[in-house]
Amino acid sequence: MTSLIPRQESLPEHLAKGVKQATELIATRHSIATRIAYETDLREFRAWAAANDLRAFPASVETVVLYLTHLANRLKPSSLARKVSAIKFEFRQAGLPSPTDAEPVKALLAGARRTKGLAPRQVSPATIDVIEKLLATCDDSRRGHRDRALIALGFGAALRRSELAKVRLEDITVTDKGLVLTLPRSKTDQEGRGQQIAVLDGRRLEIKRLLNNWLEASGITTGLVFPLTDRHIANIIKSRARAAGFDDQQFSGHSLRSGFLTSAAESGANLFRMMDVSRHRSIDSVRGYVRKAQQFEDHAGSAFM
């Protein structure tokens, strides 16, 4: 990416080191995943521009509009918006006004949203009943113990798959009633203040037992509890769903998190106590789970229909 710090020739060594450090600190404003995504998007934009004899940097408004039009038929509006964010980021890094702020670009994105809509693909929540069926597909092999512990902890702590992949043994405290899991960093805590989750052991899951069985089977005594990528975790959920007789296309890594919230909503759990576990910042996000789970309870038409 283009550097925010202008390059200067023949800088003294101590200033050259300062430029390098400043560039590194500026880069950490975004997560590693975001920076990788931006790099990929910018490479694609440059390749497209070169193939069409256009300049990618600095790009004109017309070039950006043509590029987005080229992508509009095959990308979701959210993916299109990320391409725009990557281009904007490069210009901001260089201290230049971005062509993505121009009205034609904004209008094109608005048109794409109106044409395709914004409704995200809905995956099935792995509710507590589903979780029990997923766990039942696991045998007593090393892999079986791993998948049991992974599914139970991911559900019990309402974790995102990226969070589950980063859980370290040092971040888990065992208590009489369950576990206290500390997340040093997460999607809603990019600055790393740390978040703690009380993970109930549960009479139906017995999370402590399943986690202990996996640690004994794996020999893990420090570091990552599940040394897997977040993509691998999603594939495990799909595989277990398929083995349990479900349509695996309806399940993803997010199914554990949404499953906990759906189960909590169906059981009448307090909204704010749900947020204690899920760490949502917005009440509206969690209220959506409650509304869907309880949509026929105390229905407005129940008195007259």
N, C-alpha and C positions, 0 to 999 in steps of 0.2 A: 504494500500500500504506500501511497505517497506520504512522506513524513510531514508532520505538523511543524517540525523544526527546520527552517531553511538551511540548506547545505551551504557551508562556507569553507572556502579553500584555506589551507594552511592555518587551521586553528591551533592554538597551544594545546598540548596534550591534556591538561586538566580540563579545558573547555570541551575538547572533543569527547572526553569521558562523560562530561555533564550532558552533552547532547544525547549520547547513547542512553544514559540513565533516564533522561526526560522522556525519550521515545518509548522506553520500556514501561515507564509508569503510566504514560498516556494510554498505551495499549491495554493495560490491565483494567481500564474503565469498563471494558466489555469482558464477558466470560470467554474462556477458551473456545467453547462450542460456537459462540457468536462470531468470534474472530475467524475461525475456520470456515464458517458458512460465508462470511463476507469475502474472504479470499477466493473461495470457489466461485461465488457470484461474479466477482470482478474479473476473474480469469475468463469466464464465459462471455462477459460483456466485451472484453478486449478482443477475444477471438472473433466474435460476431462483427465488431467494428472493423477489424483488419480485413475480414473476408469481404466486406462491403465497401472497402476504401474510405472508411470514415474514421474520425479521430475519437478515441475513447477518453483521452484526457489531455487538455480539458475538453469535455464533450459539450456539444451545443444542445439546446432544448429539443431541436428537431431530431437529433441523433437518438436521444433518450426516448422520445415518443415513438420513433420508428422501431427501436429495440423492444419496447414494451408491447407494441402492437404485434410484433413478431412472436412474442411469448403468450399473448393474451388468450389464444384459443386452447392452449394446452396446460396452462397453469391456473391454479386457484387464485382468487384475489389476494389471499394471505401470502402466497408464495410470490406473487407479483410485487406486493408491497415490500417484501424482504429484499428483492432485487433493487428496488428504489432506495431502501435504507443503506444498502452496501455502497451504491454510487454516491449517495449523500455523504456517507461517512468518509469516503476518500477525499471528497472536496473539502469537507470540514477539517480533515487532517492537514490539508495543505493551506488552510486558512483562506479558502476561496468560496465565493457564493456558489451554491449548488444549482444546477439546472433543474433538479427535481422539485425545487420550490416554485417553479413557474406554473402558471395556471393551466397550460395544456397538459402537463404531467398529472396534476391533481385531478383534472377533469377526466382524463383517461382512466385513472384508478377508480374514480367514482362511477364511471360507466361500466367498468368491469364488475364492480360490486353489485350494481343494479342488475346487470345482465345475468350474472351467475349466482348471486345471492351470497350470504355470509354464513349460512348454517353449517357448522362443522360436522364431520362424520361422527356419528354416535356409535360408541362401542358399548357392549353389554357390561354392566357392572357385575363384578364377581361378589355377589352378596354372600352372607355367612353360609347359606345352604349350598351355594355353588362352591364355595371354598372347601367345604367338607367333602364334596364330590371330587374336587381336584386333588385333595390330600389323599383320598382313597386310592388314587391311581399310582401312588408312590410306594415302591417296595422298600426293603431294608438294605438295599445296596447303597454305596457311597453317594451315587447320584440321587437316589430316592430320598436319603436323609437331607441332602442339600436342597432339593426342590421343596420338601416339606417345610424346612426352616425358612427358606426364601419366601414362599407363598404366605406362611403364617405371619412372619414379621412384616412383610410388605403390606399385608392387609391390616394387621393390628395397629401399625403406626401410620396408616394411610399415606404411605410413601410414594413419591414419584419414582419411576424406574431409575432415573439418574441418581436419586438420593440413595436408593437401595444398593446401587453399585458402589457407593462410596462409604458405606457403613464400616467402621473400624471397630475391632474388639475393644480398644481402649475407650471408645465412646459409649460403651454399654455398662450400666450399673444394674446389678441384680438386686431386687427387693423382694419382700415377702409376697407382695401382690402382683408383681410383674417385673418389668424392666423400665429403666429411665434411659432413653436414648438421646444423646446430644448430637445435633447436626451442626458442625462447624460452619457450614455454608449451604445455602439452598437457593431455589429460584426466587423466593420472596425475602432472601437475606443475602444479597450479593456482596455486601460489605463484610460479611463474616462475623457478625455480632454473636452468633450462636443461638440455637433454638433447642429447647428440651421438650421431649414428648414422653408422656407417661403411657407405657404400653401394657395394658391389662393382660395378665396371663391367660385368663379365660377358661371356663370349665369345658368349653367345646373345642378349644384349640390347644391349650396347654403349651403356650409359646416357649416358655422356659425349657421345658423338656425337649421340644423339637429342636431348639437351638443348641442345647447341650449335646444331643445325639449327633448333630452335624459336626460340632467342634471335635467331638471324640473321634468320629469317623474320618475327618479330614486331617486331624493333627494340627489344626490352626491354633496358635497360641498368641498371636499378635498380628496387627495389620488388618487388611481387608477381610471381612467375614465371608463375603462372596466375591472372589476374584474373577468377576465377569464384566463384560461391557453391558451398557444399558440395552443394546440391541439383542444381546444374548438373553437377557432377562425377559424381554418381550417374547422371544421365541420359545422360552420355557413355558410361559403362561399359555401361549397358543398350543404348544404340544400337549400340555396337561389337559387343556380344555377339549382338545380333539380326542384324547384318550378317555375322557369322561363322557364322550358322546355328544359334545356341543359342537356348534359350527365355529371352528377356530378363527374364521374371518371376523367374527363378532367380538373377539377378545383381543386385548393388547396389554402392554405393561401398565397402562392407566386403569385397567379393570380392577386392580387390587384397591387403589385409592378411591375410585368411584364406588366400589363395592362396599367399603367400610362406611362411607358417607350415606349411601342408600340404605344400608342395614340400620344405621343409627337413626336415620329419618323415619324409617318404617316402624322402629321401636319407640318412637316418640321422644328421642333424646333431645336435650336442650340445645338450641342452636349455638350458643356460645361455647358449650362444652364440646360440641363437634369441632368448632374452630380451634379449640385448644389442641386437638389432635392433628387436624389437617393444616393448621397454620395459615389458613386463608386470611387475607387482609380485608377482603370485601364481604360484607354480610350477604349481599345479593348473590354472590357466587355459591354460597352454601345454601341459601334460601331456595335456589333452584332445585337442589336435591330434595329438600323437604316438600316443596310444592308438587314435584313429580310423584314422590312416594305416597303423599297423602291427598292426591287430587280428588278422590271420591269421598274422603272423610268430611263430614259436616258440609256436604255439598249445598250450594245455594238453592238447588232445586229439590232437595230432599223432602221439604215440607209439602210440596204440591205436585210432584211428578209421580 
